[in-house]
């Protein structure tokens, strides 16, 4: 499930959304390091700056997801997507995977806005990627038959390590990591609980999850996102007090 055996061309064909996100990461990173471009302007316009967001620059709730602070940062996040994104893209389909990724990333940045000072500045896709971990955690809780025991242990181990390292490493947006994880879990809980009694079919395509595929067709994507946002904002409201 998490072992990539596809060729480069096969990977792009099987997982177009993950491939596109990684491509965007790399293009934006190159624009910040190539001397021909005003790289500081890119950071000024796309970084998550809480002060600018409250002044009306609301695109900064999404733009930090594609911006990274250096090569190790973009490499680690892109590598994480290569490992953990394909299975969910196959499971959810392109549209729902994009919604999960963007919603988790936005929730992480909204939490950062509400819980961090106005002077706080942040970049990176980590909140969205932790949203993928959260969705996997929801699978383990609500539809454990979708994952083998080995894959469940891998996900739980990596998620726990990720949360621990969030608190140990310097210059980490702890709020974004935790609320990205929470958003992914809540979206997964809503969709997988609804799909528990729905009809299922086997996944046999490359990179698919072993076991049974839940049917999510009866659950509107907009409803899942709406309930996820409502619950997250409720939690944020409590914490912000």
N, C-alpha and C positions, 0 to 999 in steps of 0.2 A: 504493500500500500504506500509506504513512504520511501521505497527504493525506486529510483528512476532508471529505467532500462530503455527508454525511448531514444531515438536519434534526435538531433536538434530539430529537424524538419517535422518529425512525428510529434515532438513535444508542442511545437507551435500549432500544429493542426488539431491535436487532441485538446489542448488547453489554451485557447486563444485569449481568454480574459487575463489569466495569470501572465501569459507572455506579453500582453499589451501593457499591463501594470509595470512589469519589470523593465520593459522598453522605455516607458515614460520615466521611471526612476533614473535610468542611465542617461537619457537625453538631458533631463533637468540637471543632473550632476555634472555632466560635461559642460553644460552652459555656465556652470558656476566656477569652472576651473580653467576653461580656455581663455587666454588673455584677450582674444578678439572681441569678447562679449563683456558688457558691464555687469560682471557677476555679482557685485554688491547690490545692484539694483534688483536682481532676482530675489535675493534674501529680503530686501526691504519691502518688496511687494507681496511675497508669498509666505513669509514666516508668520507663525502664530504669535502675535503681539496682543496681549489682552487689552491694553490701553486703546489700541487702534480698533479693535473689534467693538468695544463699547461706544466708540465714536462713529460707528456705522460701517466699518470695513468688514462686513460679515462673510465675505469669501474666505477670510482667514480661518474660518471654522473648518474648511475643507482643504485649502491649499497646502497646509503643512504636511498633509499625508503624502505628497509627492516630492517633498523637499528634504534633503539630508545634509548633515553638517560635515561630512567627509567621506572618503572612500570606504573605510571600515564600516561606517554606519550604513551606507547604501548597500554594501556587499552583504552584510549580515541580514538585513531586512529582505533583500532580494533572494538570498539563499533560503531563508525561512519560507518565503512564498513558493519557491521551487519544490521544497519538501512537503509542505502542508496544504498548499492551495489546490493542486490538481484534483485530489480526491473529493474535496468539497465542490469544486466547479462541476465535476461529473455528477455528483449527487444532487446538487441544487439546480443545475442548469446555469447558463450564462447570466440571465437577468437577475435571478435570486442571489447568485453569488456576488454580483456587483452591489446589490442592495445591502447584503450582509456586510460586505467590506466597507462600503461608504458609511453606512449607519453606525457601525462600530467605531470607525475613525472619527465621525462627527460627534458621537456621544463622548468619546475620550477628550476631544477638544472643547466641547461644551462644559464638561466637568472641570477641565483645566481653567476655563474662563471663570467659572463660578467659585472654585475653591482655591485658586492661586492668586497672588497679588496682581494688580494691573501692570506692574513692570515685568511680569513673567513673559519670557520668550521661549518658544519651543518649535521644533521641526521633527519630522520623521513619521514613518508609517507604522510604528510599533503599536499604537493603539488599535489600528485596524487589524494588524496581525494577531494581536492578543484576542481580538474578536473571533478570529478563526479558532483559536484554542478554546475559547468559551463555547463555541458551537460544538466542537468535538466533545467537550465536557458534557454538554447537554445530551449528546448522542449516548454517551456512556451511562448517563443517569436514566434517560427515558427510553432509549432504544438500543440497549447494549448488544442485542443480537446482530446489529449492523457491523460491529467490530469484533475481531478476534481478541482473545485475551491478551495476546502479545502486543497487538496494536493499541489496545486500551492502556496497557501498562506503559508503553512508549509515550503516549499522549499525556497521561497523568504525570509521569516523571518529568517530561520536558516542561509542562505547565508549572509544576511545583518549583522546578529549578528556575524557570523564568521569573516567577513571583519572588522567590528568595533573592535572586540577583538584582531584581528591581530595587530592593532596599539596600543592597550592599554596594552597588556600583555608583560612582559619582556622576553628577550631571544627567540623571535619569528622571524623566517625567513620570513619577510614581502614580500620580492621579490618572494620567492617560492610560497607563498599562492596566491599572485595576478596573477602571470603568470601561475600557475597551473589552476586557475579559468579561465583565458583567453584562455588557450589551450583547455580546455574542452568545452568552449563555441564555439570556432572556429570550432572544430571538429564536434560538434553538429550542428552548422549552416550549414556546408558543407553537412553533411549527411542528415539532416532533410529537407533542402530546396530541395535537389535532390529527396527525397522520397515523397514530397508533393503531386505530381500528380500520384504516383505509386499506384498499387493495394494494398489493405489492408485486414487484417483479424483480427478477434477478438481474444483477449488474454483471455483464460479462465483457464490457468494453475496457480497453487499457486504462489502468489507473483507477478503476472504480473500486468502491468499497466491497469487501467480501461480505456476502450475506444477502439481506433483503433491502430493497430500496423503498423508502417510505413514499407514499403518494401525498404530495403537497398541493395538488391541483385545486383542491377544494378550499384552500386557505388563501385568500387574497394577500398578495405581498404587501399592499398598502396597509392592511389591517395589522399584519405582524410588525411592521415598522412602527405604526402608530402606537400600539400597545407597548412595544419596547421602549419608545421614547417617553411615553407617559410614566412607566415604572421607573425609568432611569431618572427623570426629572423629579419624581417624588422622593427618591432616595437622596438626590442632590439637595433638594430643599431641606430635608432633615439634617443633612451633614453641614450645610452652609450656616445653620443656626448655631 
